[in-house]
Amino acid sequence: AKRENKCSRCGYSHPPEKKCPAAGQKCLKCGYFGHFSNVCKKKQGFVKEVEADQSACDKASGYLGELRVNEVHNAQCPVVKLLIRDHQVSFKMDSGADVS
């Protein structure tokens, strides 16, 4: 009997000569290609510290031009909590790039 080990890229058992189903696929956890999220080694976490550049704030319109994230512990879904007029509001950070 031929023993099939679990693939480190997809998490399934398949013969070594068969193409891995994760080949060329994007991981939904880290955004890299070639493995599935169920076997992704990227750590989960949260945003720890955020700074707003006061010179980038337009108080009349409420526009915030720059927000600097000092530490991210969850690359998949960084959420920032800001205090706006004494109300805490949660925002999902979006740099506009898949990878920075």
URHU-V658827 format. One record per residue. N is the residue number from 1. SS is DSSP state (hx for helix, st for strand, lp for the rest). Layout:
BEGIN
n:N ss:SS
n:N ss:SS
END
This chain:
BEGIN
n:1 ss:lp
n:2 ss:lp
n:3 ss:lp
n:4 ss:lp
n:5 ss:lp
n:6 ss:st
n:7 ss:lp
n:8 ss:lp
n:9 ss:lp
n:10 ss:lp
n:11 ss:lp
n:12 ss:lp
n:13 ss:st
n:14 ss:lp
n:15 ss:lp
n:16 ss:lp
n:17 ss:lp
n:18 ss:lp
n:19 ss:lp
n:20 ss:lp
n:21 ss:lp
n:22 ss:lp
n:23 ss:lp
n:24 ss:lp
n:25 ss:lp
n:26 ss:st
n:27 ss:lp
n:28 ss:lp
n:29 ss:lp
n:30 ss:lp
n:31 ss:lp
n:32 ss:lp
n:33 ss:st
n:34 ss:lp
n:35 ss:lp
n:36 ss:lp
n:37 ss:hx
n:38 ss:hx
n:39 ss:hx
n:40 ss:lp
n:41 ss:lp
n:42 ss:lp
n:43 ss:lp
n:44 ss:lp
n:45 ss:lp
n:46 ss:lp
n:47 ss:st
n:48 ss:st
n:49 ss:st
n:50 ss:st
n:51 ss:st
n:52 ss:st
n:53 ss:lp
n:54 ss:hx
n:55 ss:hx
n:56 ss:hx
n:57 ss:st
n:58 ss:st
n:59 ss:lp
n:60 ss:lp
n:61 ss:lp
n:62 ss:lp
n:63 ss:st
n:64 ss:st
n:65 ss:lp
n:66 ss:lp
n:67 ss:st
n:68 ss:st
n:69 ss:st
n:70 ss:st
n:71 ss:st
n:72 ss:st
n:73 ss:lp
n:74 ss:lp
n:75 ss:lp
n:76 ss:lp
n:77 ss:lp
n:78 ss:lp
n:79 ss:st
n:80 ss:st
n:81 ss:st
n:82 ss:st
n:83 ss:st
n:84 ss:st
n:85 ss:lp
n:86 ss:lp
n:87 ss:st
n:88 ss:st
n:89 ss:st
n:90 ss:st
n:91 ss:st
n:92 ss:st
n:93 ss:lp
n:94 ss:lp
n:95 ss:lp
n:96 ss:lp
n:97 ss:lp
n:98 ss:lp
n:99 ss:lp
n:100 ss:lp
END
